């Protein structure tokens, strides 16, 4: 399956109707976004059981603002039904070095 372009008009329908969604927030002027796009597209073709979606932050500034996108590319995912979006990468609530934000060691 190829990637799906998300807009403010189809976002809720596609995201809520899918079991697992990966979302790439990108812009055409972003070099790293263009590089990652090839990898993202290739992965989408290998995993037709997942939804690979893209949000063009220039064309969809409302979506970028709603998810507080501050740098791109940003990859977010939604695991399972009725769960919110989460940033991909290191675990939320943790800093580099393994310390939790609350200061627990």
C-alpha positions as CSV (number, residue, x, y, z in Angstrom):
1,X,0.0,0.0,0.0
2,X,1.3,3.4,-0.8
3,X,1.2,6.3,1.6
4,X,-2.0,8.4,2.2
5,X,-2.0,12.2,2.2
6,X,-3.7,13.4,5.4
7,X,-5.6,16.7,5.4
8,X,-7.8,18.4,8.0
9,X,-10.8,17.0,6.0
10,X,-9.9,13.3,6.0
11,X,-7.7,13.1,9.1
12,X,-10.3,11.8,11.6
13,X,-11.8,9.3,9.2
14,X,-8.5,7.7,8.2
15,X,-6.8,7.8,11.7
16,X,-9.9,6.6,13.7
17,X,-10.7,4.0,11.1
18,X,-7.3,2.3,11.2
19,X,-5.8,-0.1,13.7
20,X,-2.2,1.2,13.5
21,X,-1.1,4.5,11.8
22,X,2.3,6.0,11.2
23,X,2.2,9.7,10.3
24,X,5.1,11.6,8.7
25,X,4.9,15.3,9.1
26,X,7.0,16.9,6.3
27,X,7.5,19.8,3.9
28,X,8.7,20.0,0.4
29,X,11.6,22.4,1.2
30,X,13.0,20.0,3.9
31,X,16.0,18.0,2.6
32,X,15.9,15.4,5.4
33,X,12.1,15.0,4.8
34,X,12.8,14.2,1.1
35,X,15.4,11.7,2.1
36,X,13.1,10.0,4.7
37,X,10.2,10.0,2.2
38,X,11.8,7.3,0.1
39,X,12.3,5.1,3.2
40,X,8.8,5.7,4.4
41,X,7.3,4.9,0.9
42,X,9.3,1.7,0.7
43,X,8.2,0.6,4.1
44,X,4.6,1.3,3.2
45,X,4.9,-1.1,0.3
46,X,6.3,-3.8,2.5
47,X,3.6,-3.5,5.3
48,X,0.2,-3.3,3.7
49,X,-1.4,-4.1,7.1
50,X,-0.4,-0.7,8.4
51,X,-1.5,2.8,7.4
52,X,1.4,5.0,6.4
53,X,0.2,8.6,6.2
54,X,1.8,12.0,5.4
55,X,1.0,15.5,6.5
56,X,2.4,18.3,4.5
57,X,3.0,20.9,7.2
58,X,2.9,23.8,4.6
59,X,-0.4,22.7,3.1
60,X,-1.9,21.7,6.5
61,X,-0.7,24.2,9.1
62,X,-3.8,23.5,11.3
63,X,-2.7,19.8,11.7
64,X,0.9,20.7,12.3
65,X,-0.2,23.2,15.0
66,X,-2.7,20.7,16.6
67,X,0.1,18.2,17.1
68,X,2.6,21.0,18.1
69,X,5.1,20.0,15.4
70,X,8.2,22.1,15.9
71,X,10.6,20.4,13.7
72,X,10.4,18.1,10.7
73,X,10.5,15.4,9.7
74,X,8.5,14.2,12.7
75,X,7.1,10.7,12.8
76,X,4.1,9.9,15.0
77,X,2.1,6.7,15.5
78,X,-1.2,5.6,16.8
79,X,-1.2,2.1,18.2
80,X,-4.7,0.4,18.3
81,X,-8.2,1.8,18.4
82,X,-9.1,4.8,20.5
83,X,-5.6,5.8,21.5
84,X,-4.0,9.1,21.0
85,X,-1.0,9.9,18.7
86,X,2.4,9.4,20.2
87,X,5.8,10.7,18.9
88,X,8.0,8.0,17.5
89,X,11.5,7.6,18.8
90,X,12.6,7.5,22.4
91,X,10.0,6.8,25.0
92,X,7.7,9.7,25.9
93,X,8.5,11.0,29.4
94,X,12.2,10.0,29.3
95,X,15.3,12.0,28.5
96,X,18.5,10.8,27.0
97,X,20.5,8.9,29.6
98,X,17.5,7.0,30.8
99,X,16.3,9.4,33.5
100,X,12.6,10.0,33.8
101,X,11.3,13.5,33.7
102,X,10.1,13.3,37.3
103,X,13.7,12.9,38.4
104,X,13.4,9.2,39.2
105,X,16.7,7.4,38.7
